[in-house]
Amino acid sequence: MTGGLVDDRPRVLVVDDEAPLRELIVVTLGDTFRCEEASDGETALIQLRESPSDLVFLDVMLPGLGGIDVLREIRADPALQDLGVVVVSAWQAPEDVALALENGADSFLPKPFRVEDVLSIAEELVGRGR
């Protein structure tokens, strides 16, 4: 009987337009976190506003609304502004990392990444309340 069970694991939203990368993060975090997915920025914002997560892994290059714009929207929304955000990007130049951090990212994860880094960043940010 599963009707009475409550899944109280922290919630993570994984936002990336590449399904294999979303799945890699979800599989990596699935034992410790409840993971949801979005393939674009607009969908991510809708999901977050309907059911806020504890942490977001947010790709920079998304169709439509890009990751940095999604990050700005998150930080401008009083209901979401304290949400932990990890920006994930293949763009790794110092100015790209700085742009993400200046716009409110809590962490920057370069692609390709090690799965160990995904888990350690998630545990660190959720463990300290962001």
C-alpha positions in Angstrom: 0.0 0.0 0.0 1.6 3.3 -1.1 -1.3 5.7 -0.7 -0.2 6.9 2.7 3.5 7.3 2.0 5.0 10.7 1.6 8.2 11.2 -0.3 10.0 13.9 1.8 13.3 13.8 -0.2 14.4 17.2 -1.4 13.1 18.1 -4.8 15.4 18.9 -7.7 14.4 20.2 -11.1 16.8 19.3 -14.0 16.5 21.7 -16.9 18.3 20.8 -20.1 17.2 20.4 -23.7 19.3 17.3 -24.1 17.4 14.3 -22.7 20.5 12.1 -22.1 22.1 14.8 -19.9 18.9 15.3 -17.9 18.7 11.5 -17.5 22.3 11.3 -16.3 21.6 13.9 -13.6 18.3 12.3 -12.6 19.9 8.8 -12.3 22.8 10.3 -10.3 20.5 12.1 -7.8 17.6 9.7 -7.8 18.4 7.8 -4.6 18.8 10.9 -2.5 16.5 13.5 -4.3 13.1 13.5 -6.0 13.9 14.7 -9.5 11.7 16.4 -12.1 12.7 17.4 -15.6 12.1 20.3 -18.0 13.5 20.6 -21.5 13.1 24.4 -21.8 13.2 27.6 -19.7 9.5 28.5 -20.0 8.4 25.0 -18.8 10.9 25.2 -16.0 9.5 28.5 -14.7 5.9 27.1 -14.9 6.9 24.0 -12.9 8.8 26.0 -10.3 5.9 28.4 -9.8 3.4 25.6 -9.5 5.5 23.4 -7.3 8.8 24.9 -6.1 11.9 22.7 -5.8 14.8 22.8 -3.4 17.4 23.0 -6.2 17.6 23.5 -9.9 20.3 22.2 -12.3 19.9 24.8 -15.1 21.6 24.5 -18.6 22.6 27.8 -20.2 21.7 26.9 -23.8 18.0 26.3 -23.9 15.4 26.7 -26.6 13.4 29.9 -26.2 14.1 31.4 -22.8 17.8 30.8 -22.1 19.2 29.6 -18.8 20.6 33.0 -17.7 17.2 34.6 -18.3 15.5 31.8 -16.3 18.0 32.4 -13.5 17.2 36.2 -13.6 13.4 35.3 -13.4 14.1 33.0 -10.4 16.0 35.7 -8.5 13.4 38.3 -9.3 10.5 36.2 -8.0 10.1 36.5 -4.2 8.6 33.0 -4.0 11.7 31.5 -5.8 14.6 33.8 -5.0 16.0 31.6 -2.3 16.0 28.5 -4.5 19.4 26.9 -5.0 20.6 27.1 -8.7 23.4 25.3 -10.3 24.2 26.6 -13.8 25.4 23.8 -16.1 27.2 24.8 -19.3 29.7 23.8 -21.9 30.7 27.5 -22.0 33.5 27.6 -19.4 35.4 30.8 -20.1 35.9 33.0 -17.0 33.4 35.5 -18.3 30.8 32.8 -18.8 31.2 31.6 -15.2 31.2 35.2 -13.9 27.9 35.9 -15.8 26.2 33.0 -14.2 27.5 33.9 -10.7 26.7 37.6 -11.1 23.2 36.7 -12.0 22.7 34.7 -8.8 23.9 31.1 -9.5 25.0 29.3 -6.4 27.3 27.1 -8.3 28.7 26.5 -11.8 29.0 23.0 -13.2 31.0 22.7 -16.5 30.1 20.2 -19.2 31.2 17.5 -19.5 30.9 16.9 -15.8 31.7 14.0 -13.4 28.6 12.5 -11.8 30.4 12.7 -8.4 30.4 16.4 -8.8 26.7 16.5 -9.5 25.9 14.7 -6.3 28.4 16.6 -4.1 27.1 20.0 -5.3 23.5 19.0 -4.7 24.2 17.6 -1.3 26.2 20.8 -0.3 23.6 23.2 -1.6 20.5 21.4 -0.2 22.3 20.7 3.1 23.1 24.3 3.8 19.6 25.5 2.7 21.1 26.7 -0.6 
